[in-house]
Amino acid sequence: MKKVYYLKTCSTCTRILKELNLPSDFVLQDIKSEAITVKQVEEMKALSGSYEALFSKRSKLYKEMDLKNQDLSEKDFKHYILEHYTFLSRPVIIIDDKIYVGNSKKNVEAVKAFINF
């Protein structure tokens, strides 16, 4: 599977996608217009190791809901990711059995190296 979960309105996501110039066999899913499913988030968790690894603590809602002062469980992270797209750290790029979560330079370079291999 070659898939990217991203937000079309996120300038960072669009910049990264342009920079990566992904082959046409990648499936792009705008998580705002096509919500992620329970099955999809469970697949991401299986690859990443935890729901917390998929969770964005930079989200505006994270601050507004004062979640940083709560002791969140894996169940909570999953719930919030499914409840609102903004809680998913973006982009999430899946290439076969590898997952790259977030917009760090290290992730972008790793994906570039993988697709240009």
MARPA-284156 format. One record per residue (C-alpha): residue in three letters; x negated, y, z negated. Coordinates in Angstrom, 1 decimal. Each point is the difference from the previous one (the first is absolute). Layout:
- rest, x, y, z
- ALA, X, Y, Z
...
//
This chain:
- rest, x, y, z
- MET, 0.0, 0.0, 0.0
- LYS, -1.2, 3.5, 0.8
- LYS, 2.1, 2.6, -1.6
- VAL, -0.1, 3.6, -1.3
- TYR, 2.3, 1.4, -2.6
- TYR, -0.2, 3.8, 0.2
- LEU, 1.9, 3.2, -0.3
- LYS, 0.5, 1.8, 3.3
- THR, 0.3, 3.4, -1.8
- CYS, -3.2, -0.5, -1.9
- SER, -2.8, 1.9, 1.7
- THR, -2.7, -2.3, -1.6
- CYS, 1.7, -3.1, 1.4
- THR, 0.4, 1.4, 3.5
- ARG, -3.7, 1.2, 0.0
- ILE, -1.2, -3.5, -1.1
- LEU, 2.2, -1.7, 2.7
- LYS, -1.4, 2.4, 2.6
- GLU, -3.6, -0.6, -1.2
- LEU, 0.5, -3.8, 0.0
- ASN, 1.5, -0.1, 3.5
- LEU, 1.6, -3.4, -0.8
- PRO, 0.5, -2.6, 2.7
- SER, 3.6, -0.5, 1.2
- ASP, 0.4, -3.3, -1.8
- PHE, 0.4, 1.9, -3.3
- VAL, 3.5, 0.5, -1.3
- LEU, 0.6, 3.5, -1.6
- GLN, 2.7, 0.4, -2.6
- ASP, 1.0, 3.5, -1.1
- ILE, 1.0, -0.7, -3.6
- LYS, 2.3, 3.0, -0.2
- SER, 2.2, -1.0, 3.0
- GLU, -0.4, -3.8, -0.5
- ALA, -0.2, -0.8, -3.7
- ILE, -2.3, -2.7, -1.2
- THR, 1.7, -3.2, -1.0
- VAL, -0.5, -2.2, -3.1
- LYS, -1.6, -2.6, 2.2
- GLN, -2.4, 2.5, 1.5
- VAL, -1.1, 1.5, -3.3
- GLU, -0.4, -3.6, -1.4
- GLU, -2.2, -0.8, 3.1
- MET, -2.1, 3.1, -0.7
- LYS, -0.3, -0.9, -3.7
- ALA, -1.2, -3.5, 0.9
- LEU, -2.8, 1.5, 2.1
- SER, -0.9, 2.9, -2.3
- GLY, 0.2, -2.0, -3.3
- SER, 2.4, 2.4, -1.8
- TYR, 2.9, 2.4, 0.5
- GLU, -2.1, 2.6, -1.9
- ALA, -2.6, -0.2, 2.8
- LEU, 2.8, 1.1, 2.4
- PHE, 1.3, 2.8, -2.2
- SER, -0.8, 3.6, 0.6
- LYS, -0.7, 1.9, -3.2
- ARG, -0.4, 3.2, 2.1
- SER, 3.6, 0.0, 0.9
- LYS, 2.0, 3.1, -0.9
- LEU, 2.7, -2.1, -1.5
- TYR, -2.6, -1.8, -2.2
- LYS, -0.7, 3.3, -1.7
- GLU, 3.6, 1.3, 0.0
- MET, 1.2, -3.2, -1.7
- ASP, -2.9, 0.1, -2.4
- LEU, -0.9, -3.6, 0.8
- LYS, -3.6, 0.5, -1.0
- ASN, 1.1, 0.1, -3.6
- GLN, 1.8, -3.2, 0.3
- ASP, -1.4, -3.5, -0.3
- LEU, 1.0, -1.4, 3.4
- SER, 0.1, -3.7, 0.6
- GLU, -0.4, -1.8, 3.4
- LYS, 3.8, -0.3, 0.1
- ASP, 0.2, 3.8, -0.4
- PHE, -2.5, 0.7, 2.8
- LYS, 2.0, -2.3, 2.3
- HIS, 3.3, 1.6, -1.0
- TYR, -1.3, 3.6, 0.7
- ILE, -1.6, -1.0, 3.3
- LEU, 3.2, -1.5, 1.2
- GLU, 2.1, 2.9, -1.4
- HIS, -1.8, 2.8, 1.8
- TYR, -2.5, -0.1, 2.9
- THR, -2.2, 2.7, -1.6
- PHE, -1.3, -2.4, -2.6
- LEU, -1.7, -2.2, 2.6
- SER, -3.7, 1.0, 0.4
- ARG, -0.3, 0.8, 3.7
- PRO, -0.9, -1.2, 2.5
- VAL, 0.1, -3.7, -0.6
- ILE, -1.7, -1.9, 2.8
- ILE, 0.2, -3.7, 0.3
- ILE, -2.2, -2.0, 2.4
- ASP, 0.7, -3.7, -0.3
- ASP, -0.9, -0.9, -3.6
- LYS, -1.7, 3.4, -0.9
- ILE, 1.6, 3.0, -1.4
- TYR, -1.2, 3.6, -0.2
- VAL, 2.0, 2.3, -2.3
- GLY, -0.3, 3.7, -0.1
- ASN, -1.9, 2.7, 1.9
- SER, -3.5, -0.3, -1.4
- LYS, -2.8, 0.5, 2.5
- LYS, -1.3, -3.5, -1.0
- ASN, 3.3, -1.6, 1.1
- VAL, 0.1, 1.9, 3.3
- GLU, -3.5, -1.0, 0.8
- ALA, 0.7, -3.6, -0.9
- VAL, 3.0, -0.1, 2.3
- LYS, -2.0, 1.6, 2.8
- ALA, -2.8, -2.6, -0.4
- PHE, 2.6, -2.8, 0.0
- ILE, 1.9, 1.1, 3.2
- ASN, -3.2, 0.9, 1.9
- PHE, -1.6, -3.3, -0.8
//
